[in-house]
Amino acid sequence: MAEQNKALKSMADRVVKGYKAVHSKDFEEAKELLEPLKPLLHQDDKPNVTFLVHLAMAQIGTAKVEDFLATYEELQQYEPKNEEEAKLKSRVDEAFEELMKTMAEEKADE
């Protein structure tokens, strides 16, 4: 039991560090901390919008566009459970719109 609690605390600490890294714009660290936890913290039958938002922001912050788009697409399948999740999700929507605008401008410049 103590080992299991220690493992859970370690994972929780890692998630908190990952979220804080996103907020302090240390996207590389956030991505390294959060990506390996995705299978544990988010499943189709137990969606975790907050986790997906932070992962998506870490991915776009490290210019992992394909990963970001995959996470963004996944995020669109879930309704936010509360106002806080809705705010977080809208930030990812804004990042997506900004990315699309930038890509369109780059294509127009070719």
LOZAKE-886248 format. One record per residue: residue number from 0; residue in one letter; x, y, z of N, C-alpha, C in turn. Coordinates in Angstrom, 3 decimals, always signed. Example, Ala and Ser with C-alpha at 12.3 -4.5 7.8 and 13.67 -1.06 7.14 Angstrom:
+-----+------+----------+----------+----------+----------+----------+----------+----------+----------+----------+
: pos : code :    neast :   nnorth :      nup :   caeast :  canorth :     caup :    ceast :   cnorth :      cup :
+-----+------+----------+----------+----------+----------+----------+----------+----------+----------+----------+
:   0 :    A :  +13.190 :   -5.690 :   +7.800 :  +12.300 :   -4.500 :   +7.800 :  +13.200 :   -3.300 :   +7.800 :
:   1 :    S :  +12.850 :   -2.250 :   +7.080 :  +13.670 :   -1.060 :   +7.140 :  +12.900 :   +0.030 :   +7.870 :
+-----+------+----------+----------+----------+----------+----------+----------+----------+----------+----------+
END
This chain:
+-----+------+----------+----------+----------+----------+----------+----------+----------+----------+----------+
: pos : code :    neast :   nnorth :      nup :   caeast :  canorth :     caup :    ceast :   cnorth :      cup :
+-----+------+----------+----------+----------+----------+----------+----------+----------+----------+----------+
:   0 :    M :   +0.823 :   -1.205 :   +0.000 :   +0.000 :   +0.000 :   +0.000 :   +0.861 :   +1.260 :   +0.000 :
:   1 :    A :   +1.892 :   +1.284 :   +0.821 :   +2.784 :   +2.441 :   +0.891 :   +3.490 :   +2.677 :   -0.442 :
:   2 :    E :   +3.887 :   +1.592 :   -1.111 :   +4.539 :   +1.708 :   -2.424 :   +3.594 :   +2.336 :   -3.445 :
:   3 :    Q :   +2.332 :   +1.896 :   -3.414 :   +1.337 :   +2.424 :   -4.340 :   +1.109 :   +3.913 :   -4.077 :
:   4 :    N :   +1.015 :   +4.299 :   -2.816 :   +0.842 :   +5.710 :   -2.472 :   +2.039 :   +6.529 :   -2.928 :
:   5 :    K :   +3.230 :   +5.970 :   -2.765 :   +4.446 :   +6.656 :   -3.188 :   +4.438 :   +6.861 :   -4.712 :
:   6 :    A :   +4.020 :   +5.830 :   -5.440 :   +3.951 :   +5.924 :   -6.901 :   +2.919 :   +6.968 :   -7.331 :
:   7 :    L :   +1.760 :   +6.975 :   -6.665 :   +0.730 :   +7.968 :   -6.997 :   +1.206 :   +9.382 :   -6.702 :
:   8 :    K :   +1.870 :   +9.552 :   -5.567 :   +2.390 :  +10.875 :   -5.214 :   +3.437 :  +11.323 :   -6.226 :
:   9 :    S :   +4.286 :  +10.408 :   -6.633 :   +5.315 :  +10.723 :   -7.622 :   +4.673 :  +11.162 :   -8.944 :
:  10 :    M :   +3.637 :  +10.440 :   -9.371 :   +2.955 :  +10.798 :  -10.606 :   +2.250 :  +12.156 :  -10.461 :
:  11 :    A :   +1.601 :  +12.369 :   -9.334 :   +0.922 :  +13.644 :   -9.096 :   +1.925 :  +14.802 :   -9.105 :
:  12 :    D :   +3.067 :  +14.601 :   -8.467 :   +4.101 :  +15.633 :   -8.456 :   +4.577 :  +15.935 :   -9.875 :
:  13 :    R :   +4.707 :  +14.891 :  -10.684 :   +5.153 :  +15.063 :  -12.070 :   +4.132 :  +15.866 :  -12.880 :
:  14 :    V :   +2.850 :  +15.577 :  -12.654 :   +1.793 :  +16.315 :  -13.354 :   +1.827 :  +17.788 :  -12.944 :
:  15 :    V :   +1.921 :  +18.044 :  -11.647 :   +1.971 :  +19.424 :  -11.158 :   +3.181 :  +20.149 :  -11.750 :
:  16 :    K :   +4.339 :  +19.501 :  -11.749 :   +5.541 :  +20.107 :  -12.347 :   +5.327 :  +20.384 :  -13.833 :
:  17 :    G :   +4.660 :  +19.463 :  -14.522 :   +4.385 :  +19.651 :  -15.951 :   +3.459 :  +20.825 :  -16.194 :
:  18 :    Y :   +2.396 :  +20.935 :  -15.391 :   +1.459 :  +22.052 :  -15.525 :   +2.170 :  +23.369 :  -15.241 :
:  19 :    K :   +2.989 :  +23.388 :  -14.187 :   +3.728 :  +24.608 :  -13.842 :   +4.702 :  +24.977 :  -14.957 :
:  20 :    A :   +5.318 :  +23.979 :  -15.569 :   +6.253 :  +24.242 :  -16.668 :   +5.525 :  +24.893 :  -17.850 :
:  21 :    V :   +4.295 :  +24.446 :  -18.133 :   +3.509 :  +25.075 :  -19.204 :   +3.259 :  +26.532 :  -18.851 :
:  22 :    H :   +2.846 :  +26.789 :  -17.609 :   +2.526 :  +28.158 :  -17.193 :   +3.750 :  +29.060 :  -17.194 :
:  23 :    S :   +4.930 :  +28.492 :  -16.954 :   +6.151 :  +29.307 :  -16.981 :   +6.819 :  +29.261 :  -18.360 :
:  24 :    K :   +6.105 :  +28.683 :  -19.329 :   +6.551 :  +28.626 :  -20.724 :   +7.820 :  +27.796 :  -20.930 :
:  25 :    D :   +8.068 :  +26.842 :  -20.045 :   +9.148 :  +25.878 :  -20.238 :   +8.526 :  +24.652 :  -20.907 :
:  26 :    F :   +8.208 :  +24.832 :  -22.200 :   +7.418 :  +23.841 :  -22.913 :   +8.150 :  +22.517 :  -23.110 :
:  27 :    E :   +9.464 :  +22.576 :  -23.282 :  +10.238 :  +21.342 :  -23.466 :  +10.130 :  +20.458 :  -22.218 :
:  28 :    E :  +10.330 :  +21.064 :  -21.053 :  +10.214 :  +20.294 :  -19.809 :   +8.791 :  +19.774 :  -19.634 :
:  29 :    A :   +7.815 :  +20.612 :  -19.916 :   +6.411 :  +20.207 :  -19.769 :   +6.106 :  +18.997 :  -20.648 :
:  30 :    K :   +6.573 :  +19.046 :  -21.877 :   +6.326 :  +17.948 :  -22.810 :   +6.974 :  +16.663 :  -22.301 :
:  31 :    E :   +8.212 :  +16.769 :  -21.829 :   +8.916 :  +15.589 :  -21.309 :   +8.205 :  +15.000 :  -20.089 :
:  32 :    L :   +7.657 :  +15.857 :  -19.246 :   +6.974 :  +15.388 :  -18.040 :   +5.600 :  +14.792 :  -18.351 :
:  33 :    L :   +4.867 :  +15.417 :  -19.254 :   +3.463 :  +15.060 :  -19.454 :   +3.216 :  +13.956 :  -20.480 :
:  34 :    E :   +3.942 :  +13.964 :  -21.596 :   +3.648 :  +13.002 :  -22.663 :   +3.632 :  +11.551 :  -22.181 :
:  35 :    P :   +4.612 :  +11.118 :  -21.382 :   +4.595 :   +9.709 :  -20.959 :   +3.398 :   +9.350 :  -20.067 :
:  36 :    L :   +2.758 :  +10.341 :  -19.481 :   +1.640 :  +10.083 :  -18.566 :   +0.290 :  +10.005 :  -19.268 :
:  37 :    K :   +0.253 :  +10.354 :  -20.535 :   -1.034 :  +10.424 :  -21.242 :   -1.841 :   +9.125 :  -21.144 :
:  38 :    P :   -1.246 :   +7.949 :  -21.364 :   -2.059 :   +6.724 :  -21.278 :   -2.649 :   +6.483 :  -19.884 :
:  39 :    L :   -1.987 :   +7.008 :  -18.857 :   -2.475 :   +6.813 :  -17.491 :   -3.541 :   +7.829 :  -17.105 :
:  40 :    L :   -3.406 :   +9.049 :  -17.602 :   -4.263 :  +10.138 :  -17.132 :   -5.423 :  +10.486 :  -18.053 :
:  41 :    H :   -5.417 :   +9.938 :  -19.261 :   -6.502 :  +10.251 :  -20.193 :   -6.849 :   +8.998 :  -20.989 :
:  42 :    Q :   -8.093 :   +8.586 :  -20.877 :   -8.618 :   +7.508 :  -21.710 :   -9.947 :   +7.974 :  -22.297 :
:  43 :    D :  -10.341 :   +7.336 :  -23.383 :  -11.610 :   +7.716 :  -24.024 :  -12.786 :   +7.653 :  -23.053 :
:  44 :    D :  -12.789 :   +6.643 :  -22.183 :  -13.913 :   +6.507 :  -21.253 :  -13.735 :   +7.355 :  -19.995 :
:  45 :    K :  -12.535 :   +7.911 :  -19.803 :  -12.274 :   +8.822 :  -18.676 :  -11.461 :  +10.009 :  -19.192 :
:  46 :    P :  -12.115 :  +10.881 :  -19.954 :  -11.370 :  +12.003 :  -20.528 :  -10.858 :  +12.965 :  -19.459 :
:  47 :    N :   -9.697 :  +13.528 :  -19.734 :   -9.096 :  +14.498 :  -18.821 :   -8.759 :  +15.745 :  -19.645 :
:  48 :    V :   -9.733 :  +16.626 :  -19.764 :   -9.592 :  +17.826 :  -20.593 :   -8.430 :  +18.693 :  -20.100 :
:  49 :    T :   -8.320 :  +18.866 :  -18.798 :   -7.243 :  +19.703 :  -18.248 :   -5.872 :  +19.159 :  -18.646 :
:  50 :    F :   -5.706 :  +17.858 :  -18.540 :   -4.434 :  +17.248 :  -18.921 :   -4.165 :  +17.457 :  -20.415 :
:  51 :    L :   -5.172 :  +17.201 :  -21.263 :   -4.986 :  +17.356 :  -22.713 :   -4.633 :  +18.791 :  -23.086 :
:  52 :    V :   -5.245 :  +19.756 :  -22.420 :   -4.945 :  +21.164 :  -22.695 :   -3.476 :  +21.455 :  -22.404 :
:  53 :    H :   -3.000 :  +21.032 :  -21.248 :   -1.609 :  +21.297 :  -20.895 :   -0.643 :  +20.568 :  -21.840 :
:  54 :    L :   -0.988 :  +19.351 :  -22.212 :   -0.154 :  +18.610 :  -23.157 :   -0.121 :  +19.322 :  -24.510 :
:  55 :    A :   -1.272 :  +19.772 :  -24.980 :   -1.347 :  +20.473 :  -26.263 :   -0.508 :  +21.751 :  -26.239 :
:  56 :    M :   -0.578 :  +22.496 :  -25.145 :   +0.199 :  +23.738 :  -25.054 :   +1.699 :  +23.434 :  -25.039 :
:  57 :    A :   +2.097 :  +22.358 :  -24.374 :   +3.510 :  +21.966 :  -24.378 :   +3.936 :  +21.577 :  -25.788 :
:  58 :    Q :   +3.075 :  +20.890 :  -26.509 :   +3.405 :  +20.455 :  -27.863 :   +3.529 :  +21.640 :  -28.822 :
:  59 :    I :   +2.592 :  +22.569 :  -28.775 :   +2.679 :  +23.724 :  -29.677 :   +3.861 :  +24.609 :  -29.280 :
:  60 :    G :   +4.138 :  +24.675 :  -27.985 :   +5.258 :  +25.475 :  -27.508 :   +6.614 :  +24.936 :  -27.938 :
:  61 :    T :   +6.669 :  +23.630 :  -28.232 :   +7.916 :  +23.025 :  -28.700 :   +7.882 :  +22.807 :  -30.209 :
:  62 :    A :   +6.897 :  +23.396 :  -30.862 :   +6.747 :  +23.341 :  -32.324 :   +6.535 :  +21.916 :  -32.836 :
:  63 :    K :   +5.932 :  +21.069 :  -32.005 :   +5.565 :  +19.709 :  -32.437 :   +4.153 :  +19.792 :  -33.016 :
:  64 :    V :   +4.065 :  +20.325 :  -34.228 :   +2.777 :  +20.658 :  -34.834 :   +1.900 :  +19.423 :  -35.025 :
:  65 :    E :   +2.475 :  +18.335 :  -35.528 :   +1.685 :  +17.119 :  -35.750 :   +1.109 :  +16.595 :  -34.435 :
:  66 :    D :   +1.947 :  +16.570 :  -33.400 :   +1.482 :  +16.104 :  -32.081 :   +0.386 :  +17.020 :  -31.548 :
:  67 :    F :   +0.607 :  +18.332 :  -31.702 :   -0.392 :  +19.301 :  -31.245 :   -1.724 :  +19.080 :  -31.961 :
:  68 :    L :   -1.664 :  +18.916 :  -33.279 :   -2.901 :  +18.741 :  -34.040 :   -3.637 :  +17.469 :  -33.620 :
:  69 :    A :   -2.908 :  +16.403 :  -33.340 :   -3.525 :  +15.154 :  -32.890 :   -4.195 :  +15.357 :  -31.529 :
:  70 :    T :   -3.510 :  +16.031 :  -30.614 :   -4.075 :  +16.287 :  -29.292 :   -5.270 :  +17.231 :  -29.401 :
:  71 :    Y :   -5.147 :  +18.250 :  -30.249 :   -6.253 :  +19.199 :  -30.461 :   -7.497 :  +18.467 :  -30.974 :
:  72 :    E :   -7.288 :  +17.602 :  -31.958 :   -8.405 :  +16.843 :  -32.527 :   -9.069 :  +15.970 :  -31.449 :
:  73 :    E :   -8.249 :  +15.347 :  -30.635 :   -8.773 :  +14.512 :  -29.544 :   -9.561 :  +15.360 :  -28.544 :
:  74 :    L :   -9.033 :  +16.520 :  -28.237 :   -9.663 :  +17.429 :  -27.271 :  -11.050 :  +17.871 :  -27.739 :
:  75 :    Q :  -11.227 :  +17.993 :  -29.049 :  -12.510 :  +18.453 :  -29.588 :  -13.640 :  +17.460 :  -29.336 :
:  76 :    Q :  -13.299 :  +16.226 :  -28.999 :  -14.325 :  +15.209 :  -28.756 :  -14.985 :  +15.341 :  -27.385 :
:  77 :    Y :  -14.422 :  +16.195 :  -26.518 :  -14.888 :  +16.245 :  -25.135 :  -15.442 :  +17.617 :  -24.770 :
:  78 :    E :  -16.546 :  +17.583 :  -24.056 :  -17.139 :  +18.811 :  -23.529 :  -16.473 :  +19.140 :  -22.197 :
:  79 :    P :  -16.117 :  +20.408 :  -21.988 :  -15.583 :  +20.796 :  -20.680 :  -16.625 :  +20.546 :  -19.587 :
:  80 :    K :  -16.158 :  +20.101 :  -18.425 :  -17.070 :  +19.794 :  -17.315 :  -17.438 :  +21.029 :  -16.512 :
:  81 :    N :  -16.615 :  +22.081 :  -16.617 :  -16.857 :  +23.278 :  -15.815 :  -16.247 :  +24.498 :  -16.508 :
:  82 :    E :  -16.424 :  +25.640 :  -15.873 :  -15.948 :  +26.907 :  -16.447 :  -14.429 :  +26.910 :  -16.618 :
:  83 :    E :  -13.720 :  +26.346 :  -15.648 :  -12.257 :  +26.310 :  -15.711 :  -11.777 :  +25.510 :  -16.927 :
:  84 :    E :  -12.368 :  +24.343 :  -17.151 :  -12.009 :  +23.532 :  -18.322 :  -12.373 :  +24.262 :  -19.618 :
:  85 :    A :  -13.492 :  +24.962 :  -19.611 :  -13.907 :  +25.710 :  -20.803 :  -12.889 :  +26.799 :  -21.138 :
:  86 :    K :  -12.401 :  +27.497 :  -20.104 :  -11.381 :  +28.538 :  -20.324 :  -10.096 :  +27.932 :  -20.871 :
:  87 :    L :   -9.677 :  +26.820 :  -20.264 :   -8.458 :  +26.158 :  -20.718 :   -8.596 :  +25.709 :  -22.174 :
:  88 :    K :   -9.725 :  +25.102 :  -22.481 :   -9.940 :  +24.600 :  -23.833 :   -9.945 :  +25.744 :  -24.850 :
:  89 :    S :  -10.487 :  +26.886 :  -24.467 :  -10.525 :  +28.019 :  -25.399 :   -9.111 :  +28.518 :  -25.707 :
:  90 :    R :   -8.184 :  +28.369 :  -24.753 :   -6.791 :  +28.761 :  -25.027 :   -6.176 :  +27.872 :  -26.103 :
:  91 :    V :   -6.509 :  +26.590 :  -26.075 :   -6.010 :  +25.681 :  -27.104 :   -6.670 :  +26.011 :  -28.443 :
:  92 :    D :   -7.961 :  +26.350 :  -28.423 :   -8.647 :  +26.761 :  -29.650 :   -7.959 :  +27.985 :  -30.259 :
:  93 :    E :   -7.590 :  +28.935 :  -29.411 :   -6.888 :  +30.139 :  -29.889 :   -5.532 :  +29.779 :  -30.487 :
:  94 :    A :   -4.814 :  +28.874 :  -29.844 :   -3.511 :  +28.445 :  -30.370 :   -3.685 :  +27.769 :  -31.731 :
:  95 :    F :   -4.739 :  +26.961 :  -31.862 :   -5.032 :  +26.296 :  -33.127 :   -5.327 :  +27.330 :  -34.221 :
:  96 :    E :   -6.169 :  +28.306 :  -33.898 :   -6.513 :  +29.343 :  -34.878 :   -5.277 :  +30.131 :  -35.300 :
:  97 :    E :   -4.416 :  +30.440 :  -34.334 :   -3.174 :  +31.162 :  -34.624 :   -2.270 :  +30.328 :  -35.538 :
:  98 :    L :   -2.176 :  +29.044 :  -35.260 :   -1.374 :  +28.146 :  -36.090 :   -1.913 :  +28.112 :  -37.513 :
:  99 :    M :   -3.235 :  +27.993 :  -37.658 :   -3.840 :  +27.941 :  -38.991 :   -3.592 :  +29.244 :  -39.747 :
: 100 :    K :   -3.692 :  +30.367 :  -39.055 :   -3.454 :  +31.666 :  -39.673 :   -2.005 :  +31.764 :  -40.147 :
: 101 :    T :   -1.079 :  +31.350 :  -39.309 :   +0.342 :  +31.393 :  -39.645 :   +0.638 :  +30.496 :  -40.848 :
: 102 :    M :   +0.052 :  +29.302 :  -40.854 :   +0.278 :  +28.378 :  -41.967 :   -0.294 :  +28.941 :  -43.265 :
: 103 :    A :   -1.454 :  +29.581 :  -43.186 :   -2.068 :  +30.178 :  -44.371 :   -1.205 :  +31.318 :  -44.905 :
: 104 :    E :   -0.650 :  +32.121 :  -43.988 :   +0.216 :  +33.232 :  -44.407 :   +1.494 :  +32.710 :  -45.061 :
: 105 :    E :   +2.066 :  +31.654 :  -44.491 :   +3.283 :  +31.072 :  -45.067 :   +3.004 :  +30.529 :  -46.465 :
: 106 :    K :   +1.843 :  +29.904 :  -46.618 :   +1.465 :  +29.343 :  -47.925 :   +1.259 :  +30.479 :  -48.935 :
: 107 :    A :   +0.676 :  +31.579 :  -48.512 :   +0.436 :  +32.720 :  -49.395 :   +1.756 :  +33.363 :  -49.829 :
: 108 :    D :   +2.768 :  +33.287 :  -48.974 :   +4.068 :  +33.878 :  -49.285 :   +4.893 :  +33.036 :  -50.254 :
: 109 :    E :   +4.487 :  +31.796 :  -50.467 :   +5.269 :  +30.915 :  -51.364 :   +5.135 :  +31.318 :  -52.797 :
+-----+------+----------+----------+----------+----------+----------+----------+----------+----------+----------+
END
